[in-house]
Amino acid sequence: MKKILNKPEDYVDEMLAGLIAAHPEYYRLHGDTGKVVARANPGKDGKVGIVTGGGSGHLPVFTGYVGEGLLDACAIGDVFASPSAEQMADAIRVADSGAGVLRLYGNYGGDVMNFDMAGELVEFDDITCTTVLLADDVASAPPAEAEKRRGVAGMVYAFKIAGAAAEEGRDLDGVTAVAQKAADACRSIGAALSPCTVPQAGKPTFEIAEDEMEMGMGIHGEPGVWRGKLQTADQIAEEMMDRLLADMPIGNGDRVSVMVNSLGATPPEELYILYRRVKARLEAAGARIVMPLVGRYATSMEMAGVSFTLCKLDDELEKLLLAPCDCAFWRVG
């Protein structure tokens, strides 16, 4: 294993310490565990709080999107591991400004269980919570079982849209409703070319031949829909778009934001090669692209690969997507 680290068991703590040291204008550590990141400048009193949580190894998700117009706090676990219920409860408490807190996170068993427990813990603090789960990965379950799908890069759109709604002053029900609307408007799929290595495991998460790829693989190395010879960029883009558009058709006059996201090791040059085909497909369907996102938005350590996310917009979602936000990894306006 070649990684720049000290002790594997200190990997996350030292990463968070460096994140806070580099960006104190955005982030601060909260609580005794050292695994809750909150806004350096909390939202105004009476604003709905928005929290997320999940394992490390996916920067900018999850901690990176704490900031104005985005999240208020995040509980972060070890690499690919859920934070504890108490850490999640701490994140909820620090995010609460008296108007309740939305828990907005991906559909993974450990995160769901611990956030449910965290909600019970903060009931003693008279904090009202709601939940929206991201389940946007079309490769992880068929449409008839969409509730079983994993949450992946679509959560970035949900963070942005819900965060803008909270900044507008919407109440908890209103913020929750538009976060659910955003979650329902997102579809994602990934393709992996190489594995990553979890520091404490010390070995790759899976094995794949140098001339192979896997379509539909999850961000933790969960099995995809097929494995075979590495295809050309255009072939990869076409199949990924075929799968997304079969699940959420995009037609003439539709507005859509598209994310072409590096899973970690894939360089910007290759993302732009893919984006040219994505844009051509959407324009051929008569769609208008709003705020295309090309870069590292939700990674999987040093995995080589890419994910595509489509977010189908209406007037409300487009307005909130284009509203200002500011964090160390993303600024709008």
C-alpha positions in Angstrom: 0.0 0.0 0.0 1.4 3.4 -1.1 -0.3 6.2 0.8 0.9 9.5 2.3 0.0 9.0 5.9 1.4 8.5 9.4 -0.5 5.8 11.2 -3.6 4.3 9.5 -5.6 4.7 12.7 -4.9 8.4 12.7 -5.8 9.0 9.0 -9.3 10.5 9.5 -8.4 12.6 12.6 -5.3 14.1 10.9 -7.3 14.7 7.6 -9.9 16.6 9.6 -7.3 18.6 11.5 -5.7 19.6 8.2 -9.1 20.5 6.7 -9.9 22.8 9.6 -6.4 24.3 9.6 -6.6 25.1 5.9 -10.1 26.5 5.8 -10.9 28.0 9.2 -13.2 30.5 7.5 -15.6 27.7 6.6 -15.1 24.8 9.1 -14.7 24.2 12.8 -14.7 21.0 14.8 -17.5 20.6 17.3 -17.8 18.3 20.4 -15.5 15.9 22.1 -15.2 13.2 19.4 -13.3 15.3 16.8 -15.6 13.8 14.2 -18.3 16.6 13.8 -17.6 19.5 11.4 -19.8 22.6 11.7 -20.0 25.9 10.0 -17.4 28.4 11.2 -20.1 31.0 11.1 -23.4 29.4 12.2 -26.7 30.2 10.3 -29.0 32.9 11.7 -31.4 32.1 14.5 -34.6 30.5 13.3 -33.0 29.0 10.2 -33.7 25.3 9.5 -30.5 23.3 10.1 -29.3 20.7 7.6 -27.0 17.9 8.6 -25.5 14.9 6.9 -23.1 12.1 7.8 -21.2 9.2 6.4 -17.8 7.6 6.1 -14.6 9.4 5.2 -12.9 8.8 1.9 -15.4 10.7 -0.3 -14.2 14.3 -0.2 -15.7 16.8 -0.9 -18.6 14.6 0.4 -19.5 14.9 3.2 -17.6 17.4 5.3 -16.6 19.6 2.4 -20.2 20.8 1.7 -20.6 22.4 5.2 -21.0 26.1 4.5 -23.3 29.0 3.7 -26.2 27.9 1.4 -25.3 24.3 2.0 -25.0 22.1 5.2 -24.8 23.3 8.7 -22.9 20.3 10.2 -21.6 16.9 9.3 -20.8 13.8 11.3 -17.9 11.9 9.7 -16.9 8.3 10.3 -13.7 6.3 9.6 -13.0 5.5 5.9 -16.2 3.9 4.4 -17.7 3.5 7.9 -20.7 5.2 9.4 -20.3 7.8 12.2 -21.8 6.8 15.6 -25.3 7.8 16.7 -23.8 10.1 19.3 -21.7 11.9 16.7 -24.7 12.3 14.5 -26.7 13.6 17.5 -23.9 16.1 18.2 -24.2 17.3 14.6 -27.9 17.7 14.9 -27.5 19.7 18.1 -25.0 22.1 16.7 -27.1 22.6 13.5 -30.2 23.5 15.4 -31.1 27.2 15.5 -34.6 26.7 16.9 -36.5 25.8 13.7 -35.7 22.0 13.5 -33.1 20.0 11.6 -33.3 18.1 8.3 -31.2 14.9 8.2 -30.1 14.6 4.5 -27.9 11.6 3.7 -27.3 8.5 1.5 -29.3 5.3 1.7 -26.9 3.0 3.5 -27.9 0.7 6.3 -25.4 1.8 9.0 -26.1 5.5 8.3 -29.9 5.0 8.5 -29.7 3.0 11.7 -27.5 5.5 13.4 -29.3 8.6 12.3 -32.6 7.1 13.5 -30.9 6.5 16.9 -29.6 10.1 16.8 -33.1 11.4 16.3 -34.2 9.6 19.4 -31.3 11.1 21.4 -32.1 14.7 20.5 -35.8 14.3 21.4 -34.6 15.0 24.9 -33.3 18.4 23.6 -36.7 19.2 22.1 -35.2 19.2 18.6 -37.6 18.3 15.8 -36.0 16.3 12.9 -37.1 15.2 9.5 -35.2 12.9 7.1 -34.6 12.7 3.3 -32.6 9.8 2.0 -30.7 9.9 -1.3 -31.2 6.8 -3.4 -30.1 7.9 -6.9 -27.8 5.0 -8.0 -29.8 3.4 -10.9 -27.4 0.4 -11.0 -28.1 -0.7 -7.5 -31.7 -1.7 -7.9 -34.5 -1.6 -10.5 -37.1 1.1 -10.6 -39.7 -1.1 -8.9 -37.3 -1.3 -5.9 -36.0 2.2 -6.0 -36.2 2.5 -2.3 -33.3 0.0 -2.1 -30.9 2.1 -4.2 -27.7 3.6 -2.9 -27.2 7.3 -2.4 -24.3 8.6 -4.4 -23.4 12.0 -6.1 -27.0 13.1 -6.3 -26.7 14.1 -2.7 -24.6 17.1 -3.8 -27.6 18.5 -5.7 -29.8 17.9 -2.6 -27.4 19.6 -0.3 -27.3 22.7 -2.6 -31.0 22.9 -3.2 -32.1 22.2 0.4 -29.4 24.6 1.7 -30.7 27.4 -0.5 -34.2 26.8 0.7 -33.1 27.0 4.3 -31.3 30.3 3.6 -34.5 31.7 2.1 -36.2 31.2 5.5 -38.5 28.3 4.6 -39.7 26.2 7.5 -38.7 22.6 8.3 -41.6 21.1 6.3 -40.8 23.4 3.3 -37.1 22.6 3.3 -37.8 18.9 3.7 -40.3 18.9 0.8 -37.9 20.6 -1.6 -35.0 18.3 -0.5 -37.2 15.3 -1.3 -38.1 16.9 -4.6 -34.4 17.3 -5.5 -33.6 13.7 -4.4 -36.4 12.4 -6.6 -35.1 14.4 -9.5 -31.6 12.8 -9.5 -30.3 9.7 -11.2 -26.7 8.6 -11.1 -24.5 5.8 -12.3 -20.8 5.0 -12.0 -18.1 3.1 -13.8 -14.8 1.9 -12.2 -11.5 1.2 -13.7 -9.4 0.5 -10.6 -9.9 -0.1 -6.9 -8.9 2.1 -3.9 -7.2 1.1 -0.6 -8.8 1.8 2.8 -5.8 2.7 5.0 -6.7 0.5 7.9 -7.4 -2.5 5.6 -4.1 -2.0 3.8 -5.3 -3.8 0.6 -7.4 -2.9 -2.4 -11.2 -3.0 -1.9 -11.5 -5.3 -5.0 -9.4 -6.7 -7.8 -9.8 -5.9 -11.5 -7.5 -6.6 -14.4 -5.6 -3.8 -16.1 -7.6 -4.1 -19.3 -11.0 -4.3 -17.5 -13.7 -2.0 -16.2 -16.9 -2.5 -14.2 -20.1 -0.7 -15.1 -22.4 0.3 -12.2 -19.9 -0.3 -9.4 -20.7 1.5 -6.1 -18.5 4.0 -4.4 -17.4 1.5 -1.8 -16.7 -1.2 -4.4 -20.2 -2.7 -4.4 -20.8 -5.0 -7.4 -21.9 -3.4 -10.7 -24.0 -4.7 -13.6 -21.2 -6.1 -15.7 -17.4 -6.4 -15.8 -15.5 -6.7 -19.1 -12.9 -5.2 -21.4 -12.2 -1.4 -21.0 -14.3 0.5 -23.6 -13.6 3.8 -25.3 -14.7 7.0 -23.7 -17.6 7.4 -26.1 -18.8 3.9 -25.5 -18.7 4.4 -21.8 -20.6 7.7 -22.0 -23.2 6.3 -24.3 -24.0 3.3 -22.1 -24.1 5.4 -19.0 -26.4 7.9 -20.6 -28.6 5.1 -22.0 -29.1 3.7 -18.5 -29.8 7.1 -16.9 -32.3 8.1 -19.6 -34.1 4.8 -19.5 -34.7 5.4 -15.8 -35.6 9.1 -16.1 -36.5 10.2 -19.7 -35.3 13.7 -20.7 -37.2 15.3 -23.6 -37.6 18.4 -25.7 -37.8 21.5 -23.5 -36.6 19.8 -20.3 -34.0 21.5 -18.2 -31.3 19.4 -16.6 -28.1 19.8 -14.6 -25.5 17.2 -15.3 -22.5 16.2 -13.2 -19.5 14.3 -14.6 -17.7 13.4 -11.5 -14.2 11.9 -10.9 -14.3 9.0 -8.4 -10.8 10.1 -7.3 -8.0 9.3 -9.8 -9.6 10.2 -13.1 -8.1 13.5 -14.3 -10.1 16.5 -15.6 -9.0 15.8 -19.2 -10.8 12.5 -19.3 -13.9 14.0 -17.6 -14.1 16.6 -20.4 -13.7 13.9 -23.1 -16.8 12.3 -21.5 -18.7 15.5 -21.0 -18.7 16.3 -24.7 -20.7 13.2 -25.4 -23.0 13.8 -22.5 -23.8 17.3 -23.8 -24.4 16.0 -27.3 -26.9 13.4 -26.0 -28.9 15.8 -23.9 -29.0 18.5 -26.7 -30.0 15.8 -29.2 -33.0 15.1 -26.9 -33.9 18.8 -26.9 -32.9 19.4 -23.3 -31.3 22.6 -22.0 -28.3 22.1 -19.7 -28.2 24.3 -16.6 -25.0 24.6 -14.5 -23.0 21.6 -15.7 -20.6 20.3 -13.1 -17.3 18.6 -14.2 -14.7 17.7 -11.6 -14.3 16.0 -8.2 -17.6 16.3 -6.3 -18.0 12.9 -4.7 -15.0 10.6 -4.7 -14.0 7.1 -3.5 -10.4 7.6 -2.3 -8.1 7.0 -5.3 -10.5 4.9 -7.3 -10.1 5.5 -11.1 -13.6 5.9 -12.6 -16.4 8.3 -13.2 -20.0 8.9 -12.3 -22.7 10.7 -14.1 -25.6 12.4 -12.3 -28.7 14.0 -14.0 -30.9 16.4 -12.0 -34.1 17.2 -13.8 -35.1 20.8 -13.0 -38.3 22.8 -12.7 -38.5 26.6 -12.0 -38.2 26.0 -8.2 -35.2 23.6 -8.4 -33.4 25.7 -10.9 -33.7 28.9 -8.9 -32.4 27.1 -5.7 -29.6 25.5 -7.6 -28.4 28.8 -8.9 -28.7 30.6 -5.6 -25.4 31.6 -3.8 -23.4 29.1 -1.7 -19.9 29.1 -0.4 -17.7 26.4 1.0 -14.0 25.4 0.4 -14.9 23.2 -2.5 -17.8 24.9 -4.3 -18.9 28.5 -4.7 -22.0 29.8 -6.6 -22.7 33.4 -7.0 
